[in-house]
Amino acid sequence: MSPTGDLAARLPLIDVVVVAAGSSRRMAGQDKLEARVGHRSLLSWSIASFADLAEVDRIVVVTAPDRAERLRLAGWLPDRVSAVVPGGARRQESVAAAIRHLGAEDGPGRDRSGRVVLVHDGARPVVTRELIRRVAAAAEAHGAAIPVVPIAETVKQIRGAFVEATVDRAALALAQTPQGLRRSLLEEAYRRFPAEGPETWTDEAALLEACTIPVHAVAGDPGNIKVTVPADLARVRAVLTGPEAPRIGLGQDSHPFGPSQPLVLGGVVLPGAPRLLGHSDGDVALHAIADALLGAAALGDLGRMFPADARTPRGVGSDELLRGVVDRLAAEGLRAVSVDLTIVGARPRFGARLDEMRSAIEALLGLRPGHVNVKASSGNLTGPEGAGRAISARAVAVVEPIR
């Protein structure tokens, strides 16, 4: 890796391709690019990292075909975004689509193929101006450049369940984005290895390597986080919006008794008592907890997440609904910290089962003992609860970022 000196101060215009066509497979069901980080989406932060740089001329965002039109209409796109184009099944196909679009934008008599293009992951929202300019300057000087960071841990080669060898990490590094290339070099590489061909390239540098085109390495940035799992999202939020205080939510629910049995309450089955009436199993305690968690995370309520219609199976267990809420929080980079639950009802007598309920709730939320409190209010009640016609529950929940 070599320094770029004062080249960054003399950079000509560059173009940027932001790759936002991934599937977010490891994000617990959430589209990471649309995850909220402060007042805007993660993808918005990534694009904004380039939009206010004087040397950036055009930004092309390449995204999944089913998201392209919605993104084109997004009011937050900066003026320097010249196009949103649909990508392909693989990264190389997505980047090739963006490169073709840049060529088409040139038009007759205006060839900008010698210009440096920076290709950046849409899931890297904390890239710095210094790193962007360092890569662009090196690509301007050498034709192609990527940022890399050294590997701090010892590297092992594994075969099956056994260590086969220790790998010398001195000559190894982790690649980041943006990766900078003269567009003409990338276009030549696609002529030799078409993007739709059988070979798969994990990044642009790998494609150039296959073409024996030299790729210059510059110092990367350990803080240039790529969001891959929910914990990464929490790290990004801490960087971009500052440390986040624990959030508190309130939830409550009430159901009348129905004609069937048994009663399910606090994740525990109480035989001999009538079941609470509802689209699910009627467990008001778990419903109140779910609403409290969603409220703390500003994610709406249980009814919106699991509507009482054909989209939610009739009779579904409330434990399953609560697990869905926990997964939804995890996709946002959040987790439950503690719960205080009060169950209100004159019948049946369930005071002896409170410890069992507490343990069941701790297991559902993945909490250690002592982080859930369950109490009952069963005397001197008024209304349907006092008349023995219903049970209600109130819960206070605390959530915090996954660390």
KOLFI-255905 format. One line per field, with one value per residue: residue number from 1; x negated, y, z of N, C-alpha, C in turn; residue in one letter. Coordinates in pm, whole numbers, plus 50000, padded with zeros to 5 digits. Layout:
<vexlums>
n = NUM ...
n_px = X ...
n_py = Y ...
n_pz = Z ...
ca_px = X ...
ca_py = Y ...
ca_pz = Z ...
c_px = X ...
c_py = Y ...
c_pz = Z ...
res = A ...
</vexlums>
This chain:
<vexlums>
n = 1 2 3 4 5 6 7 8 9 10 11 12 13 14 15 16 17 18 19 20 21 22 23 24 25 26 27 28 29 30 31 32 33 34 35 36 37 38 39 40 41 42 43 44 45 46 47 48 49 50 51 52 53 54 55 56 57 58 59 60 61 62 63 64 65 66 67 68 69 70 71 72 73 74 75 76 77 78 79 80 81 82 83 84 85 86 87 88 89 90 91 92 93 94 95 96 97 98 99 100 101 102 103 104 105 106 107 108 109 110 111 112 113 114 115 116 117 118 119 120 121 122 123 124 125 126 127 128 129 130 131 132 133 134 135 136 137 138 139 140 141 142 143 144 145 146 147 148 149 150 151 152 153 154 155 156 157 158 159 160 161 162 163 164 165 166 167 168 169 170 171 172 173 174 175 176 177 178 179 180 181 182 183 184 185 186 187 188 189 190 191 192 193 194 195 196 197 198 199 200 201 202 203 204 205 206 207 208 209 210 211 212 213 214 215 216 217 218 219 220 221 222 223 224 225 226 227 228 229 230 231 232 233 234 235 236 237 238 239 240 241 242 243 244 245 246 247 248 249 250 251 252 253 254 255 256 257 258 259 260 261 262 263 264 265 266 267 268 269 270 271 272 273 274 275 276 277 278 279 280 281 282 283 284 285 286 287 288 289 290 291 292 293 294 295 296 297 298 299 300 301 302 303 304 305 306 307 308 309 310 311 312 313 314 315 316 317 318 319 320 321 322 323 324 325 326 327 328 329 330 331 332 333 334 335 336 337 338 339 340 341 342 343 344 345 346 347 348 349 350 351 352 353 354 355 356 357 358 359 360 361 362 363 364 365 366 367 368 369 370 371 372 373 374 375 376 377 378 379 380 381 382 383 384 385 386 387 388 389 390 391 392 393 394 395 396 397 398 399 400 401 402 403
n_px = 49915 49941 49889 50105 50033 50063 50253 50530 50622 50625 50812 50986 51326 51535 51729 51988 52094 52344 52408 52696 52846 52869 52980 53013 52986 52898 53021 53234 53483 53529 53502 53199 53108 53319 53348 53399 53187 53141 53300 53326 53293 53066 52947 52977 52793 52555 52549 52547 52291 52134 52264 52225 51968 51738 51600 51750 51945 52163 52401 52495 52741 52780 53020 53245 53470 53747 53753 53669 53836 53978 53766 53674 53870 53833 53826 53596 53365 53049 52961 52747 52774 52805 52941 53147 53104 53216 53074 52891 52885 52641 52362 52176 52332 52508 52336 52232 52463 52500 52263 52300 52513 52395 52224 52416 52529 52331 52349 52341 52024 51929 51728 51671 51528 51273 51281 51259 51441 51612 51703 51936 52053 52390 52451 52259 52251 52090 51864 51578 51495 51223 51133 51274 51163 50897 50898 51002 50799 50580 50679 50699 50431 50320 50497 50659 50784 50812 50941 50788 50772 50557 50540 50617 50644 50524 50501 50659 50647 50904 51014 51293 51379 51140 50827 50613 50391 50188 50222 50012 50064 49950 49932 50194 50513 50815 51065 51231 51494 51524 51435 51210 51192 51077 51325 51300 51124 51281 51486 51343 51271 51523 51576 51399 51469 51781 52042 52268 52176 52043 51854 51802 51749 51638 51587 51503 51230 51145 51231 51072 50824 50836 50811 50552 50500 50342 50411 50419 50338 50464 50459 50722 51014 51077 51315 51502 51774 51949 52282 52408 52518 52768 52636 52438 52586 52662 52410 52353 52558 52476 52245 52335 52551 52492 52449 52711 52977 53144 53471 53815 54125 54487 54742 55069 55351 55670 55901 56214 56353 56394 56578 56425 56155 55807 55717 55464 55197 54955 54773 54813 55001 55320 55504 55852 55961 56151 56075 55935 56104 56027 55843 55602 55449 55533 55371 55336 55129 54884 54946 54958 54693 54567 54672 54561 54287 54277 54368 54160 53960 54055 54212 54476 54769 54892 55122 55094 54869 54938 55216 55563 55680 55699 55429 55295 55269 55562 55607 55339 55046 54966 54709 54565 54621 54494 54229 54194 54202 53971 53779 53826 53742 53473 53392 53389 53171 53206 53279 53463 53449 53561 53870 54174 54461 54811 55088 55436 55724 56013 56062 55925 55773 55446 55212 55020 54887 54723 54439 54372 54474 54307 54058 54116 54155 53906 53755 53870 53796 53527 53388 53194 53252 53427 53472 53728 54041 54333 54656 54969 55300 55581 55785 56053 56147 56296 56534 56520 56309 56328 56578 56529 56541 56344 55990 55716 55404 55107 54799 54462 54179 53830 53597 53284 52998 52845 52538
n_py = 49881 50217 50571 50839 51095 51438 51406 51380 51637 51734 51607 51503 51506 51242 50938 50753 50435 50296 50005 49840 49604 49373 49083 49076 48847 48769 48926 48877 48877 49142 49416 49545 49778 49952 49994 50202 50460 50681 50959 50874 50634 50351 50317 50574 50720 50604 50685 50960 51002 51042 51235 51507 51569 51762 51666 51457 51367 51213 50991 50660 50449 50113 49868 49614 49473 49483 49693 49918 50116 50226 50337 50524 50715 50816 51081 51169 51133 51255 51533 51463 51199 51040 50830 50544 50211 49882 49589 49274 48913 48859 49032 49125 49141 49341 49564 49580 49654 49915 50033 50010 50185 50430 50459 50486 50727 50904 50964 51053 51159 51233 51098 50951 50743 50718 50812 50787 50547 50493 50214 50124 49964 49964 49907 50014 50264 50447 50540 50744 51080 51110 50847 50794 50983 50905 50651 50722 50893 50717 50537 50710 50759 50503 50342 50138 50074 49963 49980 49840 49653 49542 49203 49127 48906 48569 48346 48053 47754 47540 47205 47022 46942 47011 47177 47250 47400 47685 48003 48237 48560 48795 48863 48894 49060 49244 49329 49635 49868 50203 50072 50169 50235 50291 50350 50245 50032 49852 49808 49681 49449 49331 49270 49063 48882 48830 48976 48825 48570 48236 48256 48376 48674 48811 49074 49387 49407 49140 49057 49219 49120 48863 48934 49006 49272 49523 49597 49850 49878 50055 50215 50108 50162 50076 50148 50153 50024 49738 49660 49362 49176 49200 49311 49470 49680 49813 49906 50084 50271 50376 50510 50700 50836 50868 50745 50535 50570 50346 50235 50279 50114 50089 49850 49709 49488 49325 49060 48893 48599 48295 48024 47791 47570 47513 47776 48000 48170 48411 48253 48005 47709 47676 47436 47348 47600 47848 47942 48249 48472 48526 48603 48474 48254 48404 48499 48738 48842 48790 48930 49195 49232 49204 49429 49630 49598 49650 49912 50040 50017 50172 50058 50029 49832 49517 49434 49548 49421 49151 49101 49052 48861 48672 48670 48603 48300 48149 48094 48084 48040 48262 48271 48222 48455 48643 48562 48632 48910 48954 48874 49071 49301 49234 49246 49517 49577 49571 49468 49302 49417 49424 49338 49435 49302 49312 49125 49130 49016 48849 48579 48278 48154 48230 48286 48109 48029 48224 48240 48041 48151 48372 48250 48129 48354 48479 48289 48306 48565 48552 48624 48653 48508 48720 48944 48973 49057 48939 49001 48987 49118 49071 49121 49329 49441 49616 49642 49435 49260 49242 49127 48879 48821 48872 48900 49114 49275 49456 49590 49695 49758 49746 49822 49791 49880 49611 49492
n_pz = 50000 49912 49967 49853 49831 49738 49548 49582 49614 49360 49204 48912 48773 48891 48862 49033 49139 49321 49482 49543 49549 49694 49892 50168 50337 50590 50779 50952 50822 50752 50522 50492 50371 50381 50646 50931 51023 51250 51120 50859 50585 50577 50324 50222 50377 50280 50010 50043 50138 49918 49769 49826 49755 49578 49358 49258 48990 48866 49008 49004 49106 49163 49189 49324 49083 49156 49328 49205 49073 49288 49431 49249 49270 49518 49741 49864 49720 49619 49398 49239 49180 48894 48782 48856 48830 48738 48882 48860 48921 49035 49185 48992 48760 48830 48867 48608 48469 48562 48468 48191 48169 48237 48018 47817 47891 47821 47547 47191 47074 47322 47508 47807 47910 48007 48258 48616 48798 49094 49277 49510 49809 49897 50157 50319 50510 50649 50528 50484 50372 50336 50282 50045 49869 49878 49756 49503 49408 49391 49199 48982 48940 48898 48757 48867 49194 49531 49867 50154 50461 50722 50850 51174 51340 51409 51135 51033 50842 50762 50753 50721 51046 51158 51226 50971 50892 50982 50852 50697 50773 50696 50427 50363 50337 50412 50185 50102 50014 49877 49553 49311 48962 48629 48393 48139 48172 48319 48136 47934 48074 48105 47841 47799 47998 48013 48209 48247 48221 48310 48515 48847 49015 49311 49368 49201 49177 49174 48922 48754 48828 48717 48457 48444 48502 48675 49018 49246 49590 49865 50188 50388 50596 50920 51043 50844 50817 50704 50677 50766 50944 51210 51440 51328 51231 51464 51545 51338 51375 51621 51546 51355 51469 51733 52076 52181 52401 52631 52531 52618 52639 52647 52687 52648 52692 52652 52692 52659 52822 52639 52480 52467 52580 52675 52913 52814 52940 52990 52853 52959 53006 53149 53260 53265 53294 53118 52781 52656 52442 52104 51796 51798 52040 52249 52459 52672 52825 52690 52460 52555 52631 52381 52248 52407 52357 52080 52086 52229 52042 51842 51637 51562 51631 51769 51635 51382 51289 51298 51163 51249 51060 50752 50699 50927 51092 51226 51571 51628 51827 52090 52179 51949 51807 51972 51945 51680 51706 51857 51669 51478 51615 51640 51375 51348 51492 51766 52107 52370 52707 52966 53133 53282 53403 53455 53543 53525 53677 53811 53806 53662 53972 53958 54084 54187 53965 53867 53879 53702 53469 53447 53396 53150 52989 53005 52868 52610 52539 52549 52781 53080 53410 53638 53486 53413 53543 53690 53795 53975 53976 54149 54326 54460 54221 53943 53671 53369 53437 53718 53737 53650 53380 53199 53126 53167 53075 53149 53037 53076 52885 52824 52577 52399 52191 52012 52116
ca_px = 50000 49861 49967 50147 49981 50158 50337 50671 50656 50630 50892 51088 51458 51550 51864 52005 52199 52381 52470 52800 52932 52855 53101 53018 53020 52862 53076 53355 53604 53543 53419 53106 53091 53430 53348 53389 53073 53182 53416 53320 53260 52923 52903 52967 52664 52447 52548 52510 52146 52072 52343 52183 51828 51731 51544 51846 52032 52287 52419 52594 52778 52831 53097 53327 53572 53876 53741 53614 53931 54005 53650 53670 53969 53801 53802 53470 53248 52979 52963 52637 52815 52853 53028 53164 53118 53233 52956 52906 52881 52508 52304 52113 52437 52560 52238 52227 52581 52472 52157 52362 52595 52304 52182 52529 52548 52229 52404 52246 51924 51890 51676 51612 51485 51146 51307 51261 51570 51605 51811 51948 52163 52494 52459 52147 52296 52003 51740 51535 51446 51080 51115 51324 51064 50774 50918 51015 50668 50498 50731 50660 50288 50278 50597 50752 50739 50909 50896 50775 50730 50485 50611 50559 50650 50455 50585 50644 50708 50983 51067 51391 51385 51004 50733 50514 50268 50194 50191 49937 50155 49875 49960 50338 50584 50959 51100 51348 51534 51537 51327 51198 51140 51113 51438 51255 51067 51391 51555 51259 51282 51653 51567 51326 51548 51914 52100 52369 52108 52046 51764 51856 51645 51693 51580 51448 51087 51126 51247 50952 50713 50848 50768 50413 50493 50295 50500 50338 50396 50444 50503 50865 51055 51147 51449 51588 51852 52050 52393 52438 52604 52830 52542 52370 52677 52650 52281 52366 52642 52396 52151 52401 52647 52447 52495 52857 53025 53250 53605 53918 54256 54600 54839 55181 55447 55779 55986 56315 56347 56470 56642 56337 56049 55777 55665 55320 55168 54813 54700 54836 55136 55392 55615 55975 56013 56190 55979 55972 56153 55943 55799 55493 55490 55589 55283 55325 55001 54783 54984 54917 54546 54533 54702 54464 54160 54292 54376 54027 53880 54127 54244 54620 54828 54905 55229 55045 54771 55012 55358 55660 55750 55643 55283 55246 55349 55652 55564 55192 54996 54909 54563 54513 54629 54390 54101 54188 54169 53828 53703 53840 53652 53335 53366 53364 53054 53251 53314 53530 53362 53639 54015 54255 54594 54918 55207 55551 55839 56062 56057 55909 55662 55324 55095 54917 54820 54652 54298 54365 54493 54185 53956 54154 54134 53761 53708 53916 53724 53383 53336 53151 53341 53417 53500 53872 54122 54474 54737 55113 55397 55700 55886 56111 56149 56422 56543 56525 56213 56384 56695 56484 56575 56229 55857 55636 55263 55029 54656 54361 54062 53713 53514 53161 52928 52762 52398
ca_py = 50000 50338 50692 50906 51230 51548 51381 51399 51778 51769 51505 51541 51454 51097 50884 50659 50333 50245 49874 49822 49499 49252 49019 49088 48713 48748 49037 48836 48909 49284 49475 49631 49907 50038 50010 50341 50503 50818 51008 50835 50494 50319 50345 50719 50759 50559 50771 51096 51009 51085 51335 51644 51585 51845 51591 51358 51419 51136 50873 50564 50350 49990 49803 49500 49519 49513 49811 50028 50223 50291 50417 50641 50813 50858 51224 51203 51112 51380 51571 51400 51066 51057 50719 50422 50107 49747 49504 49133 48816 48863 49167 49164 49178 49470 49668 49592 49730 50055 50079 50029 50307 50544 50472 50537 50868 50986 51013 51067 51264 51267 50974 50969 50610 50728 50867 50692 50512 50431 50119 50120 49886 50045 49872 50076 50403 50535 50565 50882 51155 51083 50719 50808 51057 50826 50549 50788 50942 50603 50486 50807 50744 50367 50274 50063 50075 49921 49997 49714 49663 49420 49105 49132 48775 48457 48284 47908 47680 47433 47099 46953 46996 47014 47276 47189 47478 47827 48078 48360 48670 48915 48896 48894 49180 49243 49432 49717 49958 50198 50027 50266 50181 50363 50278 50173 49904 49764 49771 49581 49324 49271 49211 48936 48794 48892 48972 48719 48442 48138 48292 48468 48757 48865 49220 49432 49377 49000 49051 49275 49025 48757 48991 49047 49418 49552 49668 49914 49870 50170 50190 50117 50222 49976 50196 50149 49905 49687 49602 49227 49116 49306 49380 49574 49794 49885 49976 50197 50372 50442 50600 50807 50912 50877 50637 50534 50535 50244 50284 50221 50106 50043 49771 49655 49411 49267 48968 48822 48454 48233 47895 47674 47553 47567 47912 48019 48299 48427 48144 47884 47653 47655 47345 47362 47737 47880 48014 48385 48482 48608 48540 48384 48180 48499 48523 48884 48877 48796 49039 49321 49239 49229 49569 49714 49589 49723 50054 50088 50021 50257 49970 50007 49747 49376 49420 49581 49320 49027 49139 48946 48819 48551 48677 48541 48179 48152 48007 48081 48059 48394 48257 48237 48598 48714 48531 48716 49045 48951 48871 49203 49390 49198 49299 49660 49592 49595 49350 49329 49422 49385 49348 49432 49264 49299 49058 49173 48930 48787 48434 48182 48185 48188 48338 48006 48001 48344 48210 47963 48246 48452 48169 48112 48481 48497 48202 48360 48689 48529 48700 48579 48525 48848 49056 48976 49055 48910 49014 48972 49198 48986 49158 49464 49485 49657 49617 49295 49179 49217 49040 48747 48800 48902 48919 49214 49278 49574 49559 49797 49687 49824 49763 49863 49829 49492 49535
ca_pz = 50000 49904 49987 49731 49834 49724 49431 49613 49599 49219 49138 48813 48803 48897 48871 49144 49131 49453 49462 49644 49493 49774 49944 50316 50385 50731 50857 51024 50748 50722 50418 50565 50304 50420 50792 50972 51102 51277 51045 50719 50563 50568 50187 50207 50434 50191 49892 50086 50159 49792 49697 49849 49720 49458 49245 49210 48884 48854 49092 48955 49208 49101 49293 49282 48987 49217 49413 49127 49050 49417 49467 49158 49315 49655 49745 49930 49634 49586 49257 49163 49135 48757 48743 48936 48729 48795 48879 48826 49031 49097 49194 48866 48666 48875 48836 48462 48426 48591 48377 48060 48173 48231 47879 47739 47927 47756 47422 47079 47081 47459 47565 47941 47955 48078 48392 48728 48858 49226 49302 49657 49867 49960 50298 50392 50521 50727 50455 50504 50256 50319 50215 49908 49789 49870 49653 49373 49367 49350 49072 48879 48915 48863 48675 48953 49333 49633 50005 50228 50600 50762 50933 51308 51406 51347 51033 51027 50732 50823 50669 50804 51181 51212 51176 50881 50889 51015 50732 50720 50745 50658 50287 50343 50380 50386 50087 50130 49907 49732 49467 49203 48836 48508 48334 48020 48216 48357 48012 47869 48150 48072 47706 47811 48084 48022 48343 48252 48198 48420 48624 48947 49075 49436 49360 49074 49175 49135 48776 48693 48852 48617 48329 48468 48512 48811 49109 49349 49725 49953 50325 50413 50723 51003 51077 50724 50850 50611 50753 50720 51046 51292 51530 51250 51222 51591 51543 51246 51441 51724 51479 51280 51549 51871 52163 52195 52535 52630 52498 52705 52576 52728 52613 52726 52613 52730 52617 52737 52816 52533 52514 52459 52680 52807 52920 52796 53002 53019 52793 53039 52990 53274 53230 53342 53286 52980 52697 52624 52305 52016 51671 51839 52159 52345 52573 52686 52886 52584 52370 52616 52621 52241 52218 52478 52284 51953 52119 52264 51919 51745 51524 51552 51734 51734 51538 51248 51249 51279 51156 51284 50938 50691 50695 51050 51114 51341 51679 51640 51963 52116 52190 51813 51774 52046 51880 51561 51749 51895 51543 51415 51686 51606 51241 51366 51577 51903 52185 52497 52825 53083 53120 53404 53357 53553 53490 53604 53659 53934 53792 53772 54060 53889 54155 54205 53837 53820 53857 53579 53359 53435 53330 53010 52919 52994 52760 52483 52509 52558 52894 53198 53526 53706 53396 53389 53665 53663 53916 53949 54050 54141 54426 54458 54082 53884 53529 53326 53512 53850 53722 53606 53239 53113 53186 53096 53115 53116 53041 53046 52833 52791 52473 52373 52073 52026 52124
c_px = 49912 49947 50004 50102 50090 50251 50484 50714 50673 50716 50983 51223 51458 51699 51868 52117 52222 52461 52568 52900 52928 52986 53114 53050 52994 52916 53210 53482 53622 53455 53327 53094 53204 53439 53327 53265 53095 53306 53419 53282 53109 52871 52888 52835 52550 52435 52501 52360 52074 52137 52293 52034 51819 51684 51639 51940 52167 52284 52526 52618 52836 52896 53177 53438 53705 53872 53705 53712 53961 53890 53639 53760 53940 53764 53666 53348 53180 52981 52856 52666 52878 52947 53035 53192 53138 53108 52989 52895 52748 52455 52249 52216 52496 52465 52229 52345 52558 52366 52213 52444 52507 52256 52292 52555 52448 52283 52298 52151 51883 51848 51611 51563 51351 51160 51304 51405 51543 51726 51818 52068 52263 52506 52338 52176 52201 51868 51706 51492 51300 51057 51162 51218 50933 50784 50927 50881 50579 50546 50697 50514 50251 50378 50700 50696 50851 50853 50891 50734 50660 50573 50543 50552 50562 50551 50555 50710 50774 51023 51163 51399 51247 50921 50628 50382 50296 50144 50117 50024 50083 49906 50109 50400 50731 50994 51227 51395 51537 51413 51326 51134 51170 51222 51395 51194 51176 51467 51475 51268 51414 51655 51497 51402 51687 51976 52202 52308 52106 51957 51831 51740 51704 51682 51513 51299 51061 51139 51123 50831 50716 50802 50622 50396 50452 50397 50416 50411 50362 50499 50653 50891 51130 51288 51547 51674 51945 52158 52430 52535 52661 52735 52464 52456 52670 52519 52289 52449 52561 52301 52223 52493 52608 52500 52645 52896 53128 53386 53708 54051 54361 54696 54951 55277 55552 55862 56093 56293 56436 56522 56547 56236 55923 55732 55514 55288 55020 54728 54717 54982 55196 55514 55736 56035 56049 56084 56028 56004 56062 55905 55686 55542 55536 55500 55254 55190 54893 54816 54939 54766 54504 54557 54602 54329 54167 54301 54240 53939 53941 54161 54393 54673 54850 55013 55186 54946 54837 55162 55450 55745 55675 55491 55217 55331 55436 55604 55414 55151 54935 54759 54498 54515 54518 54252 54084 54151 54021 53741 53710 53750 53507 53297 53338 53241 53087 53281 53383 53428 53437 53787 54077 54400 54690 55038 55324 55670 55881 56061 55983 55797 55533 55197 54984 54839 54734 54505 54278 54383 54366 54076 53987 54127 53985 53706 53747 53836 53573 53317 53294 53250 53317 53447 53647 53943 54267 54551 54884 55191 55531 55809 55932 56111 56288 56424 56545 56428 56268 56503 56657 56518 56455 56101 55786 55493 55201 54881 54574 54236 53952 53634 53389 53095 52850 52617 52307
c_py = 50124 50461 50755 51051 51334 51528 51412 51544 51819 51670 51564 51482 51301 51062 50779 50563 50281 50117 49849 49716 49371 49204 49025 48955 48695 48857 49004 48884 49055 49324 49577 49769 50004 50056 50156 50362 50651 50852 50962 50688 50475 50351 50495 50772 50725 50650 50911 51111 51062 51210 51477 51665 51657 51765 51484 51424 51348 51020 50787 50463 50230 49907 49686 49550 49557 49636 49936 50144 50299 50383 50540 50753 50867 51006 51263 51185 51245 51406 51500 51255 51082 50946 50615 50312 49971 49663 49361 49044 48819 49006 49212 49206 49314 49583 49688 49672 49880 50112 50101 50158 50431 50568 50530 50684 50958 51046 51030 51185 51305 51141 51005 50838 50612 50779 50755 50674 50448 50341 50095 50038 49980 50020 49921 50225 50497 50556 50714 50947 51123 50953 50728 50875 50980 50721 50613 50837 50828 50544 50580 50788 50609 50291 50199 50061 50029 49952 49862 49743 49533 49331 49099 48995 48673 48384 48134 47853 47555 47331 47016 47021 47017 47125 47206 47265 47619 47906 48206 48478 48796 48959 48899 49025 49164 49359 49505 49784 50100 50141 50116 50206 50279 50283 50196 50038 49805 49718 49666 49446 49254 49213 49076 48834 48857 48872 48860 48580 48353 48175 48391 48541 48825 49017 49257 49401 49234 48984 49106 49184 48914 48802 49036 49198 49452 49634 49720 49906 49995 50137 50210 50179 50116 50018 50195 50022 49867 49618 49469 49157 49227 49380 49489 49700 49878 49964 50100 50307 50448 50543 50722 50893 50924 50762 50648 50488 50424 50307 50209 50225 50051 49966 49723 49582 49353 49178 48909 48672 48405 48097 47777 47674 47506 47712 47909 48160 48307 48315 48012 47839 47627 47567 47372 47500 47768 47964 48156 48395 48572 48533 48442 48301 48271 48532 48673 48925 48890 48906 49174 49339 49271 49375 49664 49714 49668 49873 50112 50105 50110 50180 49938 49920 49607 49356 49453 49476 49187 49058 49021 48911 48700 48553 48616 48418 48188 48051 48001 48107 48197 48388 48273 48384 48676 48685 48614 48860 49054 48952 49006 49305 49363 49250 49449 49685 49617 49464 49393 49327 49375 49407 49346 49412 49256 49235 49088 49082 48864 48636 48398 48228 48136 48238 48237 47978 48119 48318 48131 48054 48328 48375 48150 48239 48508 48412 48257 48484 48671 48607 48608 48599 48660 48968 49063 48970 49033 48920 49012 49071 49127 49023 49301 49523 49529 49618 49469 49206 49144 49124 48901 48718 48818 48903 49025 49209 49409 49539 49683 49721 49788 49751 49850 49808 49702 49534 49423
c_pz = 50000 49921 49854 49728 49823 49605 49459 49596 49453 49140 49032 48853 48800 48898 48981 49110 49273 49432 49577 49599 49574 49834 50096 50381 50534 50822 50921 50955 50713 50606 50483 50502 50339 50571 50829 51059 51130 51196 50900 50706 50556 50429 50165 50263 50338 50069 49929 50109 50036 49734 49716 49824 49585 49337 49191 49109 48883 48952 49028 49066 49136 49211 49237 49188 49052 49308 49333 49112 49178 49457 49377 49207 49455 49656 49801 49841 49601 49435 49176 49127 48997 48714 48853 48835 48798 48778 48841 48947 49104 49095 49060 48762 48701 48838 48685 48409 48449 48498 48237 48058 48167 48089 47792 47768 47857 47626 47315 47100 47220 47532 47700 47997 48026 48220 48497 48776 48993 49244 49452 49699 49931 50108 50378 50407 50593 50659 50463 50373 50229 50245 50070 49821 49775 49761 49515 49320 49319 49219 48958 48841 48856 48776 48757 49094 49424 49771 50076 50371 50639 50848 51069 51375 51335 51254 51027 50901 50790 50717 50755 50940 51241 51148 51093 50882 50940 50895 50769 50678 50696 50515 50258 50394 50346 50294 50130 50001 49965 49664 49344 49080 48724 48438 48213 48057 48250 48232 47935 47941 48120 47931 47712 47894 48102 48161 48358 48234 48321 48538 48719 49014 49198 49444 49228 49063 49131 48984 48707 48712 48748 48480 48335 48461 48654 48891 49225 49483 49803 50091 50337 50549 50805 51042 50961 50729 50735 50694 50691 50813 51134 51385 51457 51241 51350 51596 51454 51309 51547 51662 51422 51365 51696 51955 52187 52335 52525 52603 52582 52632 52671 52638 52703 52633 52708 52640 52709 52728 52701 52574 52521 52574 52607 52797 52899 52844 53037 52963 52865 53019 53128 53246 53319 53340 53140 52909 52672 52474 52223 51892 51697 51956 52273 52464 52588 52743 52779 52484 52427 52608 52478 52203 52286 52405 52154 51978 52152 52141 51812 51618 51516 51664 51681 51627 51397 51197 51218 51277 51188 51163 50879 50684 50819 51078 51238 51446 51700 51784 51981 52138 52053 51770 51845 51988 51753 51594 51787 51770 51473 51482 51648 51468 51245 51452 51722 51974 52314 52610 52949 53056 53259 53359 53474 53485 53583 53574 53790 53927 53665 53865 53996 53959 54171 54078 53788 53793 53729 53457 53337 53361 53181 52930 52902 52880 52624 52442 52511 52670 53007 53312 53594 53618 53357 53524 53625 53794 53876 54034 54037 54240 54411 54317 54040 53737 53496 53402 53650 53847 53675 53460 53146 53195 53103 53148 53071 53130 53010 53003 52803 52684 52454 52249 52107 52021 52075
res = M S P T G D L A A R L P L I D V V V V A A G S S R R M A G Q D K L E A R V G H R S L L S W S I A S F A D L A E V D R I V V V T A P D R A E R L R L A G W L P D R V S A V V P G G A R R Q E S V A A A I R H L G A E D G P G R D R S G R V V L V H D G A R P V V T R E L I R R V A A A A E A H G A A I P V V P I A E T V K Q I R G A F V E A T V D R A A L A L A Q T P Q G L R R S L L E E A Y R R F P A E G P E T W T D E A A L L E A C T I P V H A V A G D P G N I K V T V P A D L A R V R A V L T G P E A P R I G L G Q D S H P F G P S Q P L V L G G V V L P G A P R L L G H S D G D V A L H A I A D A L L G A A A L G D L G R M F P A D A R T P R G V G S D E L L R G V V D R L A A E G L R A V S V D L T I V G A R P R F G A R L D E M R S A I E A L L G L R P G H V N V K A S S G N L T G P E G A G R A I S A R A V A V V E P I R
</vexlums>
